Amino acid sequence: MLSTRVIPCLDVHNGRTVKGINFINLKDAGDPVEQAKKYSCLGADEICFLDISATNEKRKAMFNVISKTAELCFVPLTAGGGVNSLDDFRKLLNSGADKVSINSAAVYNPTLIRESSEKFGNQCVVLAIDAIENKIMPSGYEVTTHGGRKKTNIDVLRWAIKGVKNGAGEILLTSMNSDGTKKGYNLKLTKLISENVNVPVIASGGAGSPKDMVEVILKAGASAVLAASIFHYGVHSIFSVKKEMFKNGIKVRNHED
Amino acid sequence: MKLVIIDYGSGNLKSVENAFMYCVRTNNLKFSIEVTDNLNSISKADHIVLPGVGSFPDCKKGLQQIDGLIDLLTNEVINKGKKFLGICVGMQLMVDYSSEKKRTSGFGWLNGNFKKIKTSGLDYIGRNYKIPHMGWNNLQIKEKNHPVLENINENEQFYFVHSYALLTREINEIIAYTTYNQKIPSIIGKNNFLGVQFHPEKSGNSGQKFIYNWLSWVPES
């Protein structure tokens, strides 16, 4: 039986892990390679790196982070943030990433999903969708880009279905309304997408406790759960999340020490 | 001992190389590892690893683009009995054919073919089955005494990512199964050659144990 994945996400800025709320007041939080190693020892099923550097020049540090992590951590690595072209894809995969997530570029360059999945296989193309509530949209949610700052007038459900049709092998779904609130994932949004696409959906945005993870899996059908801050600040560990999941009848990997 | 990892344009070569290097280093094994598409190097190697991600037809095409490679592999593995490991699509290529995108023939070392995993029905907590079968899953071991499964129990998990699964009646060649809506052969093989549907290079400590076992395995001749 397949385990439900728990995925910690590291925000990387100029090759260093940073912590901050909504990308403001960023504080240096150490070496991402060391943290990835720690997470992988603690039972992370995958590790996600999100590059939030502002310029391409500074993004180069990310390749180094990925290649060093890939030498030591033998779990799947996803890299994203500022991926704009097939060349970005290739560089991240060659550095040792197993999957690449694309967000804004998929919106502004709609052929990128198709091209990248044809070139590298759909197993490595993760479509990241940042959704906000908007009642005018048919599904009630609108796609945003640039970390939620730009609206696109694209319906989230239609976008997800189209992305899968074009070759995305997985969807990383973030509720921008829930992100940072620690009040739980957006169940309605997650359920809507996971019931209507046939690829795995990773729930993201809003995790505050292990119970939130259990809820989004059991009530909204998430295939995997992603969180950043609750793991960074040491409030909850990957282990405590898995223990809670296991207690609620969800199959996990390494729920015991 | 010389191990070659075959480079035919498949995306995850670096991961495979990293994981095998790590295993060799941490266990002080006497292996040299080369990533290559050179036929001469492959024929001189003691062990061959064929990785593979992406689609079956693309991987087949990648192999065909290296003149003589497929014939050489069959000669080394089937005729000369060289130790071989196929990973994911590398494993899928060992059988007759796959129906992914269009019917494409494999090496035909084993009977069987690959069909899309069924998505009908709901899982144990009421979710739809998703494709790819992506994530960590355990093995139901059929050949309990196979050397590559030493110290590996049925609770241990390995990382899978695939949409097509093997259908076969040649039950003797299945070493372990994995369940995802259907019974999926996850380790297959015969004599000196093995194929794994999961990614040992991405399967943490369990993957390292498997790689160690495979490297240490001496097939009966």
Interface residues (C-beta under 8 A of the other chain):
Chain A: M1 L2 S3 T4 R5 S40 D45 S67 A70 E71 L72 F74 V75 P76 L93 N94 S95 G96 D98 F120 G121 N122 Q123 C124 G169 E170 S194 E195 N198 V199 P200 V201 I217 L218 G221 S223 A224 G249 I250 K251 R253
Chain B: G11 N12 K14 S15 N18 A19 Y22 V53 G54 S55 D58 T119 D123 Y124 I125 G126 R127 N128 K130 I131 P132 H133 M134 G135 W136 N137 N138 Q157 Y159 F160 V161 H162 T179 Y180 E201 K202 S203 G204 G207 Q208
